[in-house]
Amino acid sequence: MPNTEQIRFQTDVCYIESQGILKTPESTLKLNLSEQYILSYLIDNYGNPVTKDELLKVGWPDRIVTEASLFQVIRALRVKLNEKKKGDVIETLPRVGYQIREFTRETINFKEEANLSPFKKIGKKTAIVSAIGLAAVGAGIGWMKYVPSHTPTNYIIEKDRIGSNDITIVTANADDLADLRSKVKELIKGQTKKYGKLVTQNERVYLLKTDEFYSAAWCAVDANDQCIKNTDFSYKIATDEWDKFANIVINNQKVYHETPVIQTEYAREPTAVVYTSYIDKSGIRSKVMHYFMTPTDNKGIFDYSLMSFIKDPDSRNFRALAISASKAYVENRESQFLQTIKIEPEMFHWAYQPSPDYDEKESLALKHTCHFECQSSDKRSYYNYVVYKQPNLLLMLNEFTGFFWNSTSQGDPSISYSDYFSGLVPDEKNKTDK
């Protein structure tokens, strides 16, 4: 292939205009047409301010859009260009428009790049991750464990309105954001083709992608934009099983809460109940978690424990999976979400027994539970984020297991899980750092 030009920005992200892609040593990201038009026009006009009206005409040559569309593209480009602070690459000129920052032009040879060894082509970061993955495979049961981080994850969050549905996409990087955007478009196109229109209406939808799985959560909303009782549900989907989930959405196959049949000697009513469905090759299709939370003497600090159960494939009974106990702290910090909750594990115990009915190594339910075991054994904290809340219902995001709805137990209305996390801040004087 012949030589071609790339633009290298101060963030070390390169733009190959002829292909409409952004490249870093670890990833390649395809820009949509509006993003390509606008970025190229800013580059062509380097040194000169570009007005919003100019960019609206350039970005959407075949239709008329509002400034909101332009703001969305600029915001997306800032993320994809890895701006650490606003203006690192695209400078905003108040009451004028935008201007591109300094960049360098480079010539690249695709033939040389194609001849790179596999190790060089995937990049140093990816190679390290792959090596860790191979080591985990060789460590037996260690395939399900890894050490969690000590600080909250910084996510990319994008919101959109599609028909009467509110869509929120949460990812850790721009590549995953682009992937989920594409998948949302495919779902809309598939449902519209099947029914002649978008039949999914009045839903609040949340999507997450990680290296291990996709997470999807939704609820139907009423006229007050509140989740309707028992319409909240969440899925965890293995990365190679997305098509199965897509069929559920395209065919508008609504899923609601079932009534789990759980046999346990613990008679106490749980503070909250979590229902999760899994799409993977393990045979484990659903899980129920019972959360128990009791306020301590210190404001914003709770005794926080859970019991989890997985559904037997041949009956309606749920088998015990694990129990754990922790301390939960409502963090007094700025957050991307409504609130950040720090969990400090204290105890974990497996109740699961191997079964020929399950392929454990394919199970997201077991992998996710193993995260709790790893965190407990290493005494390492992790984080939950409150994404959405209303009376008796919370949508939370766990940095390792995805979205999950917490429904307050109706058996004990005096205990409201969501009320516990309403306007609380921790008492730092009484909190002991570990």
Secondary structure, DSSP 8 states (H G I E B T S, - for coil): --EEEEEEETTS-EEETTTTEEE-SS-EEE--HHHHHHHHHHHHTTTS-EEHHHHHHHH-TTS---HHHHHHHHHHHHHHTT-SSTTSSEEEETTTEEEE--EEEEEEEHHHHHTS-HHHHH-HHHHHHHHHHHHHHTTGGGGG-----SS----EEEEEEETTEEEEEEESSHHHHHHHHHHHHHHHHHHHHHHSS----SEEEEEEE-SSEEEEEEEEB-TTS-B-TT--EEEEEETT-HHHHHHHHHTT--------EE--S--S--SEEEEEEEESSSS--EEEEEEEEEE-SSTTEEEEEEEEEEE-TTSSEEEEEEEEEEEEEE--S--SSSEEEEEEEEEEEE-----TT--GGG-HHHHHHHHHHHHHHHT--EEEEEEEEETTEEEEEETTTEEEEEEE-TT-TT--HHHHTSS----TTT----
